[in-house]
């Protein structure tokens, strides 16, 4: 590993936690050390249709997480216990292997805790002629400065916006600064990728550049969800795509938070979709309610049957 990367993992302040851990010797708050650790790499069919398409997104799931939500849907990965340590060089090789399998893009899932290594791997791939889009798939709890350091390397940003109320961010993710951090990060993402650019591949529209912001509706938090949609639409309009997710699944660890120890109701989700339509949001995605099932979280996959304004497949309809 290059000296610059080793230095950036020492007294680590790469994420908003600023935990100060020496990740060259141990783990940070994110459960990660100084070596890249991945839990899975392969074609992923269940992202938004403009990302997965029919060929799949080349998803690489990184181990560890700096957010640590109490309701986490992927605890096996976020705990940092699952996965295999690899070098930057091996990560670059995986990019090419996924391309050879037909991937539409390279989807870096929770990679923001390894940004020094990610920068090097992407740069080396580009220098070797790699031409697929790179996606940063993030919880949204990422420093603006980290996004700035990726300028010119990331083609598509795929952040969550989980909270807009400090109290909820504190209660469920121990991150009261999440709203401010996420807003600043998304601003920088949109600055770098100010419009969504698609390429027609057969009958499909595949996203090549842009920002897609996801929001996972949680039980009892419909008002907050509407506040988030209102904020995003007023600030960015049609510059970004929105993805309204209904897949929340209680994880069995919610005794301290019984108010979210249930699935989202159909009425709650329908109300959010109606609000989006009435607000004038037309560029986005909605999910089939059947996605709120543990059966849709196999092999660390993000779950969901997503309905698209870009596709015409059976069972899908526009958010309009």
C-alpha positions as CSV (number, residue, x, y, z in Angstrom):
1,X,0.0,0.0,0.0
2,X,1.3,3.4,-0.8
3,X,2.5,5.7,1.9
4,X,-0.3,8.2,1.2
5,X,-2.9,5.6,1.9
6,X,-1.2,4.4,5.1
7,X,-1.1,8.0,6.3
8,X,-4.8,8.6,5.6
9,X,-5.8,5.6,7.6
10,X,-3.7,6.8,10.6
11,X,-5.6,8.9,13.2
12,X,-8.5,8.4,10.9
13,X,-10.8,11.3,10.2
14,X,-12.1,10.2,6.9
15,X,-15.7,10.1,7.9
16,X,-18.0,12.4,10.0
17,X,-17.3,10.3,13.1
18,X,-13.7,11.5,13.2
19,X,-12.9,8.6,15.5
20,X,-9.1,9.2,15.3
21,X,-8.4,5.4,15.2
22,X,-5.0,4.3,13.8
23,X,-6.5,1.9,11.2
24,X,-3.0,0.7,10.3
25,X,-3.0,-1.1,13.7
26,X,-6.6,-1.8,14.4
27,X,-10.2,-0.9,13.4
28,X,-12.1,2.4,13.4
29,X,-15.7,3.1,14.5
30,X,-16.6,1.7,11.0
31,X,-15.1,-1.8,12.0
32,X,-12.6,-1.4,9.2
33,X,-8.8,-1.5,9.1
34,X,-6.4,-0.2,6.5
35,X,-7.0,-3.1,4.1
36,X,-9.9,-3.3,1.7
37,X,-12.4,-6.0,2.8
38,X,-15.2,-7.2,0.6
39,X,-18.1,-9.5,1.4
40,X,-19.4,-10.1,-2.2
41,X,-18.7,-9.2,-5.8
42,X,-21.0,-10.1,-8.6
43,X,-23.8,-9.1,-10.9
44,X,-26.6,-7.6,-9.0
45,X,-30.1,-7.5,-10.6
46,X,-32.1,-5.6,-7.9
47,X,-30.9,-2.0,-8.1
48,X,-33.0,0.6,-9.9
49,X,-33.6,-0.6,-13.5
50,X,-31.5,2.2,-15.1
51,X,-28.6,0.8,-13.0
52,X,-29.1,-3.0,-13.1
53,X,-30.8,-3.2,-16.5
54,X,-31.2,-6.8,-17.7
55,X,-27.4,-7.5,-17.5
56,X,-26.9,-6.5,-13.9
57,X,-24.8,-4.0,-12.0
58,X,-21.3,-5.1,-11.0
59,X,-21.8,-4.8,-7.3
60,X,-19.0,-5.0,-4.8
61,X,-20.1,-5.1,-1.2
62,X,-17.5,-3.7,1.2
63,X,-17.3,-4.9,4.8
64,X,-17.9,-2.4,7.7
65,X,-20.0,0.7,8.0
66,X,-19.5,4.1,9.8
67,X,-23.2,4.6,10.4
68,X,-24.4,1.5,12.4
69,X,-28.2,1.9,12.2
70,X,-30.0,-0.1,14.8
71,X,-32.4,-1.4,12.1
72,X,-29.5,-2.4,9.7
73,X,-30.7,-4.7,6.9
74,X,-27.2,-6.1,6.2
75,X,-25.6,-6.6,9.7
76,X,-23.4,-9.5,8.5
77,X,-21.5,-7.0,6.3
78,X,-21.8,-3.8,8.4
79,X,-20.3,-5.6,11.4
80,X,-17.0,-6.0,9.5
81,X,-16.8,-9.7,10.4
82,X,-17.8,-11.1,7.0
83,X,-15.6,-10.8,4.0
84,X,-12.1,-11.2,2.6
85,X,-9.2,-8.7,2.6
86,X,-7.9,-7.8,-0.8
87,X,-5.3,-5.4,-2.2
88,X,-6.0,-2.4,-4.4
89,X,-4.5,-4.3,-7.3
90,X,-6.9,-7.1,-6.8
91,X,-9.9,-4.7,-6.6
92,X,-8.9,-3.3,-9.9
93,X,-8.8,-6.8,-11.4
94,X,-12.3,-7.4,-10.0
95,X,-13.5,-4.3,-11.9
96,X,-12.3,-5.9,-15.2
97,X,-13.7,-9.3,-14.3
98,X,-17.2,-7.8,-13.7
99,X,-17.0,-6.0,-17.0
100,X,-16.2,-9.3,-18.7
101,X,-19.3,-10.8,-17.1
102,X,-21.4,-8.1,-18.8
103,X,-21.9,-5.6,-15.9
104,X,-23.4,-2.2,-16.9
105,X,-21.3,-0.5,-14.3
106,X,-19.2,-0.9,-11.1
107,X,-21.3,-0.4,-8.0
108,X,-19.2,0.3,-4.9
109,X,-21.5,-0.4,-2.0
110,X,-20.5,1.2,1.3
111,X,-17.0,1.9,-0.1
112,X,-16.7,5.3,1.5
113,X,-14.8,4.0,4.5
114,X,-12.0,2.9,2.1
115,X,-11.8,6.0,0.0
116,X,-8.0,6.3,-0.2
117,X,-7.8,2.8,-1.6
118,X,-10.9,3.3,-3.8
119,X,-9.3,6.3,-5.4
120,X,-6.2,4.4,-6.3
121,X,-8.1,1.3,-7.6
122,X,-10.3,3.5,-9.9
123,X,-7.4,5.6,-11.1
124,X,-5.3,2.5,-12.0
125,X,-8.3,1.0,-13.8
126,X,-8.9,4.1,-15.9
127,X,-5.2,4.2,-16.7
128,X,-5.6,0.7,-18.0
129,X,-8.5,1.7,-20.3
130,X,-11.4,0.7,-18.1
131,X,-14.6,2.5,-19.5
132,X,-17.6,1.4,-17.4
133,X,-19.2,4.0,-15.1
134,X,-18.3,3.9,-11.4
135,X,-21.1,4.2,-8.8
136,X,-20.6,5.3,-5.2
137,X,-23.4,3.6,-3.3
138,X,-23.5,5.2,0.2
139,X,-25.5,5.7,3.3
140,X,-25.2,9.4,2.9
141,X,-23.1,9.8,6.0
142,X,-20.0,10.9,4.2
143,X,-17.9,14.1,4.4
144,X,-18.2,16.6,1.6
145,X,-14.4,16.6,1.5
146,X,-14.5,12.9,0.7
147,X,-16.8,13.5,-2.2
148,X,-14.6,16.3,-3.4
149,X,-11.7,13.9,-3.4
150,X,-13.6,11.7,-5.9
151,X,-14.3,14.4,-8.4
152,X,-13.6,13.0,-11.9
153,X,-13.6,9.4,-10.7
154,X,-17.2,8.7,-9.8
155,X,-19.8,8.8,-12.6
156,X,-23.0,8.0,-10.6
157,X,-23.7,8.9,-7.0
158,X,-26.3,6.7,-5.2
159,X,-26.7,8.1,-1.7
160,X,-29.4,7.4,0.9
161,X,-31.1,10.3,2.6
162,X,-32.3,8.6,5.7
163,X,-33.1,11.5,8.0
164,X,-33.9,15.1,8.0
165,X,-34.6,15.3,11.7
166,X,-31.6,15.3,14.1
167,X,-33.5,13.4,16.8
168,X,-34.3,10.4,14.6
169,X,-30.7,10.3,13.3
170,X,-29.5,10.2,16.9
171,X,-32.0,7.6,18.1
172,X,-31.6,5.1,15.3
173,X,-28.0,5.7,14.0
174,X,-26.3,7.7,16.8
175,X,-25.5,10.4,14.3
176,X,-27.3,13.6,15.2
177,X,-25.3,15.5,12.5
178,X,-26.5,13.1,9.8
179,X,-29.0,15.6,8.1
180,X,-26.4,18.4,7.8
181,X,-23.6,16.0,6.7
182,X,-25.9,14.3,4.1
183,X,-27.2,17.6,2.7
184,X,-23.7,18.9,2.2
185,X,-22.6,15.6,0.6
186,X,-25.5,15.5,-1.9
187,X,-24.8,19.2,-2.8
188,X,-21.3,18.2,-3.8
189,X,-22.5,15.1,-5.7
190,X,-24.9,17.2,-7.8
191,X,-22.2,19.8,-8.4
192,X,-20.0,17.1,-9.9
193,X,-22.9,15.3,-11.8
194,X,-25.5,18.0,-12.4
195,X,-27.7,16.0,-14.7
196,X,-28.7,12.4,-15.4
197,X,-27.3,11.1,-18.6
198,X,-28.8,7.9,-20.1
199,X,-27.7,5.6,-22.9
200,X,-30.1,3.5,-24.8
201,X,-29.1,-0.1,-24.9
202,X,-31.6,-2.2,-26.8
203,X,-34.9,-1.4,-25.2
204,X,-33.4,-0.2,-22.0
205,X,-32.2,3.2,-20.7
206,X,-29.0,2.8,-18.7
207,X,-27.7,5.6,-16.5
208,X,-24.2,6.7,-17.3
209,X,-23.9,9.8,-15.2
210,X,-26.0,11.5,-12.5
211,X,-27.3,11.3,-8.9
212,X,-30.0,9.0,-7.6
213,X,-31.1,9.7,-4.0
214,X,-32.8,6.9,-2.1
215,X,-35.1,7.2,0.9
216,X,-36.2,4.1,2.9
217,X,-39.6,4.8,4.4
218,X,-39.7,3.6,8.0
219,X,-42.7,2.8,10.2
220,X,-44.2,5.9,11.8
221,X,-42.0,8.3,9.9
222,X,-44.2,9.3,7.0
223,X,-43.9,13.0,8.0
224,X,-40.2,12.9,7.9
225,X,-40.2,11.1,4.5
226,X,-42.4,13.8,3.1
227,X,-40.1,16.5,4.5
228,X,-37.2,14.8,2.7
229,X,-39.0,14.6,-0.6
230,X,-40.0,18.2,-0.4
231,X,-36.4,19.3,0.4
232,X,-34.9,17.3,-2.4
233,X,-37.5,18.4,-5.0
234,X,-37.3,22.1,-4.1
235,X,-33.5,22.1,-4.1
236,X,-32.7,19.9,-7.1
237,X,-35.9,19.6,-9.1
238,X,-35.4,17.2,-12.1
239,X,-31.6,17.3,-11.8
240,X,-31.7,14.1,-9.7
241,X,-33.7,10.9,-9.6
242,X,-35.5,9.8,-6.5
243,X,-36.0,6.2,-5.3
244,X,-38.8,5.7,-2.8
245,X,-38.1,2.4,-1.0
246,X,-40.7,0.3,0.9
247,X,-38.4,-2.6,1.7
248,X,-37.9,-1.9,5.5
249,X,-37.6,-5.2,7.3
250,X,-37.4,-5.4,11.2
251,X,-34.1,-7.1,12.0
252,X,-34.9,-8.7,15.4
253,X,-32.7,-6.2,17.3
254,X,-35.3,-3.5,18.0
255,X,-36.5,-4.1,21.6
256,X,-35.2,-0.7,22.6
257,X,-37.1,0.9,19.7
258,X,-40.5,-0.9,19.5
259,X,-42.0,1.9,17.4
260,X,-40.0,0.7,14.4
261,X,-40.3,-3.1,15.1
262,X,-42.8,-3.6,12.3
263,X,-43.0,-3.4,8.5
264,X,-44.1,-0.3,6.8
265,X,-47.9,-0.5,6.1
266,X,-49.3,-0.3,2.5
267,X,-51.2,2.9,3.5
268,X,-48.0,4.6,4.7
269,X,-46.2,3.8,1.5
270,X,-49.1,4.7,-0.7
271,X,-49.4,8.0,1.1
272,X,-45.8,8.8,0.4
273,X,-46.2,8.0,-3.3
274,X,-49.3,10.2,-3.6
275,X,-47.4,13.0,-1.9
276,X,-44.5,12.6,-4.4
277,X,-47.0,12.8,-7.3
278,X,-48.8,15.8,-5.8
279,X,-45.5,17.5,-5.2
280,X,-44.7,17.3,-8.9
281,X,-42.0,14.6,-8.7
282,X,-42.0,12.7,-12.0
283,X,-38.4,11.4,-12.2
284,X,-38.1,8.5,-9.9
285,X,-38.8,5.0,-8.8
286,X,-41.3,3.3,-6.5
287,X,-41.1,-0.2,-5.1
288,X,-43.5,-3.1,-5.0
289,X,-44.6,-3.6,-1.4
290,X,-43.7,-7.3,-1.6
291,X,-40.0,-6.2,-1.4
292,X,-40.4,-5.8,2.4
293,X,-39.5,-9.4,3.0
294,X,-36.4,-11.0,4.2
295,X,-36.5,-13.3,1.1
296,X,-35.3,-10.2,-0.8
297,X,-32.1,-9.9,1.2
298,X,-30.1,-13.0,0.0
299,X,-26.3,-13.0,-0.2
300,X,-26.1,-9.5,1.2
301,X,-28.2,-8.1,-1.8
302,X,-30.2,-4.9,-1.4
303,X,-33.7,-6.0,-1.8
304,X,-36.6,-4.9,-3.9
305,X,-38.7,-5.2,-7.1
306,X,-38.4,-1.6,-8.3
307,X,-40.9,0.0,-10.6
308,X,-39.4,2.4,-13.1
309,X,-40.1,5.4,-15.1
310,X,-37.4,4.2,-17.5
311,X,-38.6,0.7,-18.1
312,X,-41.6,-1.0,-19.6
313,X,-41.3,-4.4,-18.0
314,X,-44.5,-6.1,-16.8
315,X,-45.6,-4.9,-13.4
316,X,-43.8,-1.6,-13.6
317,X,-45.3,1.9,-13.8
318,X,-44.1,5.4,-13.8
319,X,-44.0,7.7,-10.8
320,X,-46.0,10.5,-12.2
